[in-house]
Amino acid sequence: MSRRLETTRNVVIVLLLALAVVVLPGGGNAATAVVTALSLAFLAAIGSFVAGLYRRSQFTLSALPDSRRALLYSAVGAIALMIAGADELLETGTGALVWIGVLILSVLAIVVVVREAETYPT
């Protein structure tokens, strides 16, 4: 895709989003539906990215020791649970701290597994 076409596409997307903000009544059911649709599209894009990453890394994943593979899958599952439960957890201060803590620990676990997978034993 040419650079000019990409720029035009991006400008059209931004204009459509701006039009939706102007036209949709603030706080109404239509605005809620649009926000929900955008959130689902964003989550679908993330899921598609993760599925492609999984397909490209199947050999590396199968070469990991069982303990590291379990740690990786547990961390990804914890992130998915935090996304699913964000509304409830972020309502209180303690829930927000738990939410942030679990996300940080999950990302750190993923980083540890990826670093170990990329290093060669000497």
C-alpha positions as CSV (number, residue, x, y, z in Angstrom):
1,M,0.0,0.0,0.0
2,S,1.4,3.4,-0.9
3,R,2.2,6.0,1.7
4,R,-0.3,8.4,0.2
5,L,-3.1,5.8,0.3
6,E,-2.3,4.9,3.9
7,T,-2.4,8.6,5.0
8,T,-5.7,9.1,3.2
9,R,-7.2,6.0,4.9
10,N,-6.0,7.1,8.3
11,V,-7.5,10.6,7.8
12,V,-10.8,9.1,6.7
13,I,-10.9,6.9,9.8
14,V,-10.2,9.9,12.1
15,L,-12.9,11.9,10.3
16,L,-15.5,9.1,10.7
17,L,-14.7,8.9,14.4
18,A,-15.0,12.6,14.8
19,L,-18.3,12.6,12.9
20,A,-19.6,9.9,15.3
21,V,-18.7,12.0,18.3
22,V,-20.5,15.0,16.8
23,V,-23.6,13.2,15.6
24,L,-24.2,10.7,18.4
25,P,-26.0,12.0,21.4
26,G,-23.8,12.2,24.4
27,G,-24.4,9.3,26.9
28,G,-27.2,7.7,24.9
29,N,-27.6,4.1,23.8
30,A,-26.1,4.8,20.4
31,A,-22.9,6.2,21.9
32,T,-22.7,3.2,24.2
33,A,-23.2,0.8,21.3
34,V,-20.4,2.6,19.3
35,V,-18.0,2.5,22.2
36,T,-18.8,-1.2,22.7
37,A,-18.3,-2.0,19.0
38,L,-14.9,-0.2,19.0
39,S,-13.8,-2.0,22.1
40,L,-14.8,-5.4,20.6
41,A,-13.0,-4.5,17.4
42,F,-9.9,-3.5,19.4
43,L,-10.0,-6.8,21.4
44,A,-10.5,-8.8,18.1
45,A,-7.4,-7.1,16.6
46,I,-5.4,-8.0,19.7
47,G,-6.6,-11.6,19.5
48,S,-5.7,-11.8,15.9
49,F,-2.2,-10.4,16.6
50,V,-1.7,-13.0,19.4
51,A,-2.9,-15.8,17.2
52,G,-0.5,-14.9,14.5
53,L,2.3,-14.6,17.0
54,Y,1.4,-18.0,18.4
55,R,1.5,-19.6,14.9
56,R,4.9,-18.0,14.1
57,S,6.4,-19.2,17.4
58,Q,5.1,-22.7,17.7
59,F,8.5,-24.3,17.5
60,T,10.0,-22.0,20.1
61,L,7.0,-22.7,22.4
62,S,7.3,-26.4,22.0
63,A,11.0,-26.2,22.8
64,L,10.3,-24.5,26.2
65,P,10.5,-26.6,29.3
66,D,7.0,-27.4,30.7
67,S,7.5,-25.1,33.7
68,R,8.3,-22.1,31.5
69,R,5.5,-22.9,29.1
70,A,3.0,-23.1,32.0
71,L,4.4,-19.8,33.4
72,L,3.9,-18.1,30.0
73,Y,0.3,-19.4,29.5
74,S,-0.6,-18.5,33.1
75,A,0.7,-15.0,32.6
76,V,-1.3,-14.6,29.3
77,G,-4.4,-16.0,31.0
78,A,-4.0,-13.6,34.0
79,I,-3.8,-10.7,31.6
80,A,-7.0,-11.9,29.8
81,L,-8.7,-12.2,33.2
82,M,-7.6,-8.7,34.2
83,I,-9.0,-7.3,30.9
84,A,-12.3,-9.2,31.5
85,G,-12.6,-8.0,35.1
86,A,-11.4,-4.5,34.7
87,D,-14.7,-2.8,35.3
88,E,-15.2,-4.5,38.7
89,L,-11.7,-4.4,39.9
90,L,-11.1,-0.7,39.0
91,E,-14.1,0.4,41.1
92,T,-12.2,0.3,44.4
93,G,-8.7,1.4,45.3
94,T,-7.7,-2.1,46.5
95,G,-9.0,-3.7,43.3
96,A,-7.1,-1.2,41.2
97,L,-3.9,-2.1,43.1
98,V,-4.5,-5.8,42.6
99,W,-5.3,-5.2,38.9
100,I,-2.1,-3.2,38.3
101,G,0.0,-5.7,40.4
102,V,-1.3,-8.7,38.4
103,L,-0.6,-7.0,35.1
104,I,2.9,-6.0,36.1
105,L,3.7,-9.5,37.4
106,S,2.2,-11.1,34.2
107,V,4.3,-8.9,31.9
108,L,7.4,-9.6,34.0
109,A,6.8,-13.3,33.7
110,I,6.3,-13.0,29.9
111,V,9.6,-11.0,29.7
112,V,11.5,-13.6,31.7
113,V,10.2,-16.5,29.5
114,V,11.0,-14.7,26.3
115,R,14.5,-13.7,27.4
116,E,15.2,-17.3,28.4
117,A,13.9,-18.6,25.1
118,E,16.1,-16.2,23.2
119,T,19.3,-17.0,25.0
120,Y,21.4,-20.0,24.0
121,P,22.9,-22.2,26.7
122,T,26.7,-22.1,26.8
